[in-house]
Amino acid sequence: DQQVKQNSPSLSVQEGRISILNCDYTNSMFDYFLWYKKYPAEGPTFLISISSIKDKNEDGRFTVFLNKSAKHLSLHIVPSQPGDSAVYFCAAIPRRGGSNYKLTFGKGTLLTVNP
Amino acid sequence: DAGVIQSPRHEVTEMGQEVTLRCKPISGHNSLFWYRQTMMRGLELLIYFNNNVPIDDSGMPEDRFSAKMPNASFSTLKIQPSEPRDSAVYFCASAEGINYGYTFGSGTRLTVV
């Protein structure tokens, strides 16, 4: 039973355009959400996060949007650059409760930004 | 800071052999996690240590898997005996308390033939 779902295994965009990566979750206990980026042969690296008390968090070219009623979040990258080509993982955690250490990951979306 | 260091980077072993994966967390981080990545299941938490104590090992697939953290700077994940279905990339991650920006190592790619 996947509690965090990334339904698009891959996404291809042109350099300079917007990349939108989507993520859905089912566990209503999740109240903190993160995006990780992973290059081949490296571990995932933390990119950006958002608390459930917010609906938007921005960091440079990266913005994460959260729609709690729909249990949906998205990562926007504007403008996209070839160096953004990587696998992006969505993750969620219940900060309140016994499992407040446990990140649950989606399966990832491979983003390819074409020059 | 060298980050989280895992060894070996790649391991190929025959079915039935013992495999030991190693991890050195970032100094000062008191939380350590072992994750496994497979195509079918994605990234799964195997075990979580806090201050060297195993807190949650519910993700360990079966008794063939064991993990230890004898001190704050070293952890091992052992598989004995190994099976082909154990083939995956195993990641170690560390964090300072419940800091959600976990720092991952580069992983160990395990192939059991």
Chai-1 contact restraints between the chains, C-beta under 6 A:
chainA,res_idxA,chainB,res_idxB,connection_type,confidence,min_distance_angstrom,max_distance_angstrom,comment,restraint_id
A,L34,B,Y100,contact,1.0,0.0,6.0,A-B,restraint_1
A,E42,B,S106,contact,1.0,0.0,6.0,A-B,restraint_2
A,G43,B,F91,contact,1.0,0.0,6.0,A-B,restraint_3
A,G43,B,F104,contact,1.0,0.0,6.0,A-B,restraint_4
A,G43,B,G105,contact,1.0,0.0,6.0,A-B,restraint_5
A,G43,B,S106,contact,1.0,0.0,6.0,A-B,restraint_6
A,G43,B,G107,contact,1.0,0.0,6.0,A-B,restraint_7
A,P44,B,F104,contact,1.0,0.0,6.0,A-B,restraint_8
A,F46,B,G101,contact,1.0,0.0,6.0,A-B,restraint_9
A,Y101,B,Y48,contact,1.0,0.0,6.0,A-B,restraint_10
A,Y101,B,I98,contact,1.0,0.0,6.0,A-B,restraint_11
A,K102,B,L45,contact,1.0,0.0,6.0,A-B,restraint_12
A,F105,B,G42,contact,1.0,0.0,6.0,A-B,restraint_13
A,F105,B,L43,contact,1.0,0.0,6.0,A-B,restraint_14
A,K107,B,G42,contact,1.0,0.0,6.0,A-B,restraint_15
